[in-house]
Amino acid sequence: MKNITLSADEDLIEKARLLARAQRRTLNAAFREWLTQFTASESNAQSFDTLMKQMRHVKAGRHFTRDEMNER
């Protein structure tokens, strides 16, 4: 595992530590979880963009109204 150094406002860091402590975990663990989610969202966005490019040829035939799109 590689170490990194971050800079932030002291009050923000203290609030983050208190929140992490309330969740019974370390600030490092919370940051690692955030970093995992952050990088996953980027790959999800890239996957979505790739899918949309592949599906560019699909046509619905017409524009649907908002009510039609929200019907269940």
N, CA, C and O atoms as CSV, one atom per row, in Angstrom:
chain,resi,resn,atom,element,x,y,z
A,1,MET,N,N,0.844,-1.159,0.000
A,1,MET,CA,C,0.000,0.000,0.000
A,1,MET,C,C,0.902,1.238,0.000
A,1,MET,O,O,1.930,1.273,0.676
A,2,LYS,N,N,0.499,2.246,-0.766
A,2,LYS,CA,C,1.291,3.458,-0.897
A,2,LYS,C,C,0.690,4.575,-0.051
A,2,LYS,O,O,-0.532,4.695,0.037
A,3,ASN,N,N,1.524,5.377,0.559
A,3,ASN,CA,C,1.069,6.511,1.362
A,3,ASN,C,C,0.981,7.761,0.504
A,3,ASN,O,O,1.764,7.946,-0.427
A,4,ILE,N,N,0.007,8.628,0.830
A,4,ILE,CA,C,-0.105,9.930,0.186
A,4,ILE,C,C,-0.298,10.978,1.275
A,4,ILE,O,O,-0.708,10.661,2.391
A,5,THR,N,N,-0.002,12.214,0.942
A,5,THR,CA,C,-0.198,13.317,1.866
A,5,THR,C,C,-1.235,14.259,1.282
A,5,THR,O,O,-1.150,14.645,0.116
A,6,LEU,N,N,-2.212,14.625,2.096
A,6,LEU,CA,C,-3.268,15.530,1.671
A,6,LEU,C,C,-3.248,16.774,2.549
A,6,LEU,O,O,-2.793,16.730,3.692
A,7,SER,N,N,-3.740,17.872,2.012
A,7,SER,CA,C,-3.867,19.109,2.773
A,7,SER,C,C,-5.335,19.496,2.823
A,7,SER,O,O,-6.044,19.402,1.821
A,8,ALA,N,N,-5.792,19.932,3.998
A,8,ALA,CA,C,-7.173,20.381,4.161
A,8,ALA,C,C,-7.235,21.283,5.387
A,8,ALA,O,O,-6.323,21.308,6.213
A,9,ASP,N,N,-8.322,22.011,5.479
A,9,ASP,CA,C,-8.556,22.882,6.617
A,9,ASP,C,C,-8.580,22.052,7.903
A,9,ASP,O,O,-9.139,20.956,7.926
A,10,GLU,N,N,-7.976,22.572,8.965
A,10,GLU,CA,C,-7.888,21.835,10.233
A,10,GLU,C,C,-9.261,21.464,10.780
A,10,GLU,O,O,-9.456,20.354,11.275
A,11,ASP,N,N,-10.214,22.391,10.692
A,11,ASP,CA,C,-11.562,22.109,11.196
A,11,ASP,C,C,-12.216,20.977,10.407
A,11,ASP,O,O,-12.894,20.124,10.978
A,12,LEU,N,N,-12.010,20.977,9.107
A,12,LEU,CA,C,-12.574,19.929,8.265
A,12,LEU,C,C,-11.979,18.569,8.620
A,12,LEU,O,O,-12.695,17.570,8.692
A,13,ILE,N,N,-10.692,18.539,8.838
A,13,ILE,CA,C,-10.027,17.287,9.213
A,13,ILE,C,C,-10.561,16.787,10.552
A,13,ILE,O,O,-10.817,15.594,10.714
A,14,GLU,N,N,-10.727,17.683,11.494
A,14,GLU,CA,C,-11.220,17.289,12.814
A,14,GLU,C,C,-12.652,16.762,12.724
A,14,GLU,O,O,-12.986,15.766,13.365
A,15,LYS,N,N,-13.496,17.420,11.934
A,15,LYS,CA,C,-14.864,16.937,11.742
A,15,LYS,C,C,-14.864,15.547,11.100
A,15,LYS,O,O,-15.643,14.674,11.481
A,16,ALA,N,N,-13.982,15.361,10.127
A,16,ALA,CA,C,-13.887,14.057,9.452
A,16,ALA,C,C,-13.425,12.981,10.419
A,16,ALA,O,O,-13.931,11.859,10.380
A,17,ARG,N,N,-12.481,13.299,11.280
A,17,ARG,CA,C,-12.012,12.329,12.281
A,17,ARG,C,C,-13.126,11.953,13.242
A,17,ARG,O,O,-13.298,10.781,13.574
A,18,LEU,N,N,-13.878,12.945,13.686
A,18,LEU,CA,C,-14.988,12.669,14.606
A,18,LEU,C,C,-16.052,11.798,13.950
A,18,LEU,O,O,-16.579,10.875,14.572
A,19,LEU,N,N,-16.364,12.094,12.694
A,19,LEU,CA,C,-17.344,11.297,11.959
A,19,LEU,C,C,-16.847,9.867,11.784
A,19,LEU,O,O,-17.601,8.916,11.989
A,20,ALA,N,N,-15.598,9.715,11.412
A,20,ALA,CA,C,-15.028,8.372,11.246
A,20,ALA,C,C,-15.049,7.619,12.580
A,20,ALA,O,O,-15.387,6.435,12.619
A,21,ARG,N,N,-14.695,8.289,13.649
A,21,ARG,CA,C,-14.690,7.662,14.975
A,21,ARG,C,C,-16.107,7.212,15.348
A,21,ARG,O,O,-16.293,6.133,15.910
A,22,ALA,N,N,-17.109,8.051,15.032
A,22,ALA,CA,C,-18.498,7.692,15.323
A,22,ALA,C,C,-18.927,6.457,14.528
A,22,ALA,O,O,-19.799,5.704,14.960
A,23,GLN,N,N,-18.309,6.257,13.367
A,23,GLN,CA,C,-18.602,5.088,12.533
A,23,GLN,C,C,-17.683,3.914,12.854
A,23,GLN,O,O,-17.682,2.899,12.158
A,24,ARG,N,N,-16.904,4.070,13.916
A,24,ARG,CA,C,-15.979,3.029,14.404
A,24,ARG,C,C,-14.979,2.596,13.334
A,24,ARG,O,O,-14.738,1.408,13.121
A,25,ARG,N,N,-14.406,3.599,12.670
A,25,ARG,CA,C,-13.353,3.313,11.697
A,25,ARG,C,C,-12.372,4.477,11.691
A,25,ARG,O,O,-12.632,5.532,12.270
A,26,THR,N,N,-11.265,4.269,11.041
A,26,THR,CA,C,-10.250,5.317,10.977
A,26,THR,C,C,-10.533,6.243,9.805
A,26,THR,O,O,-11.271,5.897,8.883
A,27,LEU,N,N,-9.937,7.415,9.858
A,27,LEU,CA,C,-10.057,8.342,8.745
A,27,LEU,C,C,-9.403,7.749,7.503
A,27,LEU,O,O,-9.892,7.955,6.392
A,28,ASN,N,N,-8.320,7.025,7.671
A,28,ASN,CA,C,-7.681,6.350,6.536
A,28,ASN,C,C,-8.626,5.346,5.889
A,28,ASN,O,O,-8.707,5.276,4.663
A,29,ALA,N,N,-9.336,4.573,6.694
A,29,ALA,CA,C,-10.267,3.588,6.149
A,29,ALA,C,C,-11.395,4.293,5.390
A,29,ALA,O,O,-11.801,3.847,4.316
A,30,ALA,N,N,-11.894,5.387,5.950
A,30,ALA,CA,C,-12.957,6.143,5.281
A,30,ALA,C,C,-12.458,6.709,3.955
A,30,ALA,O,O,-13.180,6.690,2.958
A,31,PHE,N,N,-11.235,7.209,3.942
A,31,PHE,CA,C,-10.680,7.760,2.711
A,31,PHE,C,C,-10.461,6.672,1.668
A,31,PHE,O,O,-10.739,6.882,0.487
A,32,ARG,N,N,-9.964,5.507,2.093
A,32,ARG,CA,C,-9.772,4.408,1.146
A,32,ARG,C,C,-11.109,3.987,0.530
A,32,ARG,O,O,-11.182,3.691,-0.663
A,33,GLU,N,N,-12.165,3.962,1.347
A,33,GLU,CA,C,-13.495,3.627,0.824
A,33,GLU,C,C,-13.950,4.680,-0.184
A,33,GLU,O,O,-14.471,4.344,-1.247
A,34,TRP,N,N,-13.752,5.955,0.153
A,34,TRP,CA,C,-14.129,7.027,-0.770
A,34,TRP,C,C,-13.339,6.918,-2.074
A,34,TRP,O,O,-13.904,7.079,-3.155
A,35,LEU,N,N,-12.051,6.648,-1.978
A,35,LEU,CA,C,-11.201,6.544,-3.155
A,35,LEU,C,C,-11.663,5.401,-4.059
A,35,LEU,O,O,-11.657,5.537,-5.283
A,36,THR,N,N,-12.060,4.290,-3.470
A,36,THR,CA,C,-12.583,3.163,-4.230
A,36,THR,C,C,-13.865,3.549,-4.963
A,36,THR,O,O,-14.028,3.242,-6.144
A,37,GLN,N,N,-14.776,4.224,-4.256
A,37,GLN,CA,C,-16.029,4.658,-4.875
A,37,GLN,C,C,-15.775,5.704,-5.957
A,37,GLN,O,O,-16.418,5.678,-7.006
A,38,PHE,N,N,-14.859,6.608,-5.714
A,38,PHE,CA,C,-14.545,7.667,-6.670
A,38,PHE,C,C,-14.013,7.092,-7.971
A,38,PHE,O,O,-14.426,7.513,-9.051
A,39,THR,N,N,-13.110,6.146,-7.878
A,39,THR,CA,C,-12.541,5.556,-9.088
A,39,THR,C,C,-13.542,4.640,-9.777
A,39,THR,O,O,-13.510,4.517,-11.001
A,40,ALA,N,N,-14.429,3.995,-9.029
A,40,ALA,CA,C,-15.454,3.147,-9.635
A,40,ALA,C,C,-16.443,3.991,-10.421
A,40,ALA,O,O,-16.890,3.584,-11.494
A,41,SER,N,N,-16.788,5.157,-9.903
A,41,SER,CA,C,-17.750,5.997,-10.616
A,41,SER,C,C,-17.173,6.465,-11.943
A,41,SER,O,O,-17.918,6.630,-12.909
A,42,GLU,N,N,-15.893,6.679,-12.012
A,42,GLU,CA,C,-15.249,7.078,-13.270
A,42,GLU,C,C,-15.324,5.943,-14.279
A,42,GLU,O,O,-15.632,6.166,-15.450
A,43,SER,N,N,-15.042,4.728,-13.827
A,43,SER,CA,C,-15.094,3.607,-14.765
A,43,SER,C,C,-16.545,3.324,-15.170
A,43,SER,O,O,-16.803,2.910,-16.300
A,44,ASN,N,N,-17.498,3.548,-14.244
A,44,ASN,CA,C,-18.908,3.381,-14.602
A,44,ASN,C,C,-19.317,4.400,-15.654
A,44,ASN,O,O,-20.054,4.070,-16.583
A,45,ALA,N,N,-18.850,5.629,-15.518
A,45,ALA,CA,C,-19.171,6.672,-16.498
A,45,ALA,C,C,-18.571,6.316,-17.850
A,45,ALA,O,O,-19.215,6.498,-18.883
A,46,GLN,N,N,-17.351,5.814,-17.850
A,46,GLN,CA,C,-16.714,5.414,-19.099
A,46,GLN,C,C,-17.460,4.245,-19.730
A,46,GLN,O,O,-17.630,4.203,-20.948
A,47,SER,N,N,-17.905,3.293,-18.908
A,47,SER,CA,C,-18.666,2.155,-19.427
A,47,SER,C,C,-19.979,2.624,-20.029
A,47,SER,O,O,-20.386,2.142,-21.086
A,48,PHE,N,N,-20.646,3.562,-19.364
A,48,PHE,CA,C,-21.906,4.106,-19.872
A,48,PHE,C,C,-21.683,4.813,-21.201
A,48,PHE,O,O,-22.445,4.612,-22.147
A,49,ASP,N,N,-20.638,5.644,-21.281
A,49,ASP,CA,C,-20.341,6.347,-22.528
A,49,ASP,C,C,-20.059,5.369,-23.666
A,49,ASP,O,O,-20.515,5.568,-24.792
A,50,THR,N,N,-19.314,4.324,-23.370
A,50,THR,CA,C,-19.010,3.309,-24.378
A,50,THR,C,C,-20.289,2.619,-24.846
A,50,THR,O,O,-20.482,2.418,-26.045
A,51,LEU,N,N,-21.164,2.255,-23.906
A,51,LEU,CA,C,-22.424,1.620,-24.261
A,51,LEU,C,C,-23.276,2.542,-25.133
A,51,LEU,O,O,-23.853,2.100,-26.126
A,52,MET,N,N,-23.355,3.812,-24.765
A,52,MET,CA,C,-24.158,4.756,-25.546
A,52,MET,C,C,-23.621,4.912,-26.969
A,52,MET,O,O,-24.400,5.056,-27.911
A,53,LYS,N,N,-22.312,4.885,-27.130
A,53,LYS,CA,C,-21.718,4.955,-28.468
A,53,LYS,C,C,-22.055,3.705,-29.269
A,53,LYS,O,O,-22.319,3.787,-30.468
A,54,GLN,N,N,-22.049,2.544,-28.609
A,54,GLN,CA,C,-22.376,1.294,-29.293
A,54,GLN,C,C,-23.846,1.237,-29.675
A,54,GLN,O,O,-24.202,0.603,-30.669
A,55,MET,N,N,-24.701,1.890,-28.901
A,55,MET,CA,C,-26.143,1.838,-29.127
A,55,MET,C,C,-26.656,3.030,-29.939
A,55,MET,O,O,-27.865,3.232,-30.052
A,56,ARG,N,N,-25.747,3.808,-30.496
A,56,ARG,CA,C,-26.115,5.017,-31.236
A,56,ARG,C,C,-27.090,4.726,-32.380
A,56,ARG,O,O,-27.905,5.580,-32.731
A,57,HIS,N,N,-27.012,3.548,-32.951
A,57,HIS,CA,C,-27.856,3.196,-34.088
A,57,HIS,C,C,-29.308,2.890,-33.689
A,57,HIS,O,O,-30.179,2.846,-34.557
A,58,VAL,N,N,-29.584,2.682,-32.407
A,58,VAL,CA,C,-30.928,2.341,-31.951
A,58,VAL,C,C,-31.791,3.601,-31.931
A,58,VAL,O,O,-31.415,4.618,-31.346
A,59,LYS,N,N,-32.948,3.517,-32.576
A,59,LYS,CA,C,-33.885,4.641,-32.626
A,59,LYS,C,C,-35.206,4.210,-31.998
A,59,LYS,O,O,-35.686,3.109,-32.269
A,60,ALA,N,N,-35.787,5.043,-31.179
A,60,ALA,CA,C,-37.055,4.724,-30.531
A,60,ALA,C,C,-38.225,4.905,-31.490
A,60,ALA,O,O,-39.320,4.408,-31.226
A,61,GLY,N,N,-38.011,5.602,-32.585
A,61,GLY,CA,C,-39.068,5.800,-33.559
A,61,GLY,C,C,-39.773,7.130,-33.388
A,61,GLY,O,O,-40.280,7.696,-34.357
A,62,ARG,N,N,-39.810,7.627,-32.180
A,62,ARG,CA,C,-40.431,8.916,-31.926
A,62,ARG,C,C,-39.993,9.402,-30.543
A,62,ARG,O,O,-39.389,8.655,-29.773
A,63,HIS,N,N,-40.298,10.635,-30.248
A,63,HIS,CA,C,-40.026,11.165,-28.916
A,63,HIS,C,C,-41.212,10.849,-28.018
A,63,HIS,O,O,-42.366,11.024,-28.409
A,64,PHE,N,N,-40.921,10.389,-26.829
A,64,PHE,CA,C,-41.969,10.059,-25.877
A,64,PHE,C,C,-42.226,11.244,-24.954
A,64,PHE,O,O,-41.318,12.021,-24.660
A,65,THR,N,N,-43.458,11.374,-24.505
A,65,THR,CA,C,-43.774,12.428,-23.546
A,65,THR,C,C,-43.233,12.029,-22.180
A,65,THR,O,O,-42.912,10.865,-21.938
A,66,ARG,N,N,-43.138,12.992,-21.311
A,66,ARG,CA,C,-42.667,12.722,-19.961
A,66,ARG,C,C,-43.586,11.703,-19.276
A,66,ARG,O,O,-43.104,10.790,-18.605
A,67,ASP,N,N,-44.908,11.856,-19.441
A,67,ASP,CA,C,-45.853,10.912,-18.834
A,67,ASP,C,C,-45.646,9.496,-19.366
A,67,ASP,O,O,-45.691,8.528,-18.606
A,68,GLU,N,N,-45.418,9.380,-20.670
A,68,GLU,CA,C,-45.196,8.054,-21.252
A,68,GLU,C,C,-43.933,7.409,-20.694
A,68,GLU,O,O,-43.913,6.206,-20.433
A,69,MET,N,N,-42.894,8.191,-20.513
A,69,MET,CA,C,-41.631,7.641,-20.001
A,69,MET,C,C,-41.742,7.231,-18.538
A,69,MET,O,O,-41.012,6.353,-18.078
A,70,ASN,N,N,-42.660,7.868,-17.802
A,70,ASN,CA,C,-42.791,7.572,-16.376
A,70,ASN,C,C,-43.905,6.592,-16.042
A,70,ASN,O,O,-44.143,6.300,-14.870
A,71,GLU,N,N,-44.599,6.073,-17.074
A,71,GLU,CA,C,-45.644,5.075,-16.829
A,71,GLU,C,C,-45.030,3.821,-16.239
A,71,GLU,O,O,-43.901,3.443,-16.552
A,72,ARG,N,N,-45.805,3.193,-15.383
A,72,ARG,CA,C,-45.327,1.939,-14.773
A,72,ARG,C,C,-46.225,0.806,-15.129
A,72,ARG,O,O,-45.986,-0.326,-14.710
